[in-house]
Amino acid sequence: MSLPAAAALAALAAIVANRIVAVSIGLWFRVPPGFLLGILLFIDVMQIPFYLRLYEHGFALLDGVPFFKSLSRRDWSKSALGKWAMPLGGVGVMLVSALPTFGGGIWSSAFLAHGLGLKKRAGYAWIGLGSALSYLTLYWILDTLFRAVRYFIH
């Protein structure tokens, strides 16, 4: 598979699936690390303003709908995620952003940053740092596994 096609497939996996699948596809098709991680981090960073704006203005728009009104006024610090991450502040936002599983990632960390009332710059920085750490860690772990599998196959 060509490099652009492999990179596009990894990017599509990052959007549709999750980080683990995206990094695995990039490793399987041998996309260079800097190129792969740059594309995947770019995709995550582009989502941050969208989600922060959605939380900033979305609750105000949905306040007229009874179901959403109760959601927008709920004390999210009492949820499981809130109890775990809110006391940590920005570090909690970074840790949630770094989670490569469902329930973690940009969407949840932007929600947490909004709930904490972090300034936009601080929110961007914590979320971006968590995303970068997640991709670097995943790449290191999965690359080791892929190398071991390729070694034993050949």
Residue, then its C-alpha position, 0 to 999 in steps of 0.5 A: m500500500s502506498l504511503p498516502a493511502a496508508a496514512a489516510l487509512a490511519a487518519l480515517a481510523a482515528i476519526v471513526a474508531n480509536r487511537i489504538v486502531a489508528v496507530s496499529i494501522g499506521l504501524w502495520f503499513r509502516v507509515p514513518p513515525g513522525f508522519l503518522l504521529g503528526i497526522l493523528l495529533f493534528i486530527d485530535v488538535m483540530q477537534i478541541p475548538f469544536y468540542l469546547r465551543l459546543y460545550e460553551h454554546g451548546f448548553a445555552l441553545l438546548d436549555g429550552v428542551p426539558f431533557f437537556k435542561s436537566l443535563s446542562r444544570r447537573d453537577w458533573s463533579k458528582s459523576a464517576l469521571g468528575k470525582w476522579a478527575m476534577p480534584l486534579g484540575g488540568v492534570g486530570v484533563m490531561l489524563v482523560s485526554a490521554l485515555p485511548t479507550f472509549g470514555g477518554g479522549i478529546w470529547s471527554s477531556a473538553f467536557l471536563a475542561h469546560g466543567l472545570g472552567l479552565k481558560k481556553r489556552a489552558g484547556y488546549a494545552w492540557i488536552g493537546l499534551g494528553s493527546a501527544l503523550s497518549y500517541l507517543t506511549l501507544y506508538w512505543i508499546l504497539d511498535t514493540l509488539f509489532r516488531a516482536v510479531r514480525y520477528f517471530i513470523h520471519 
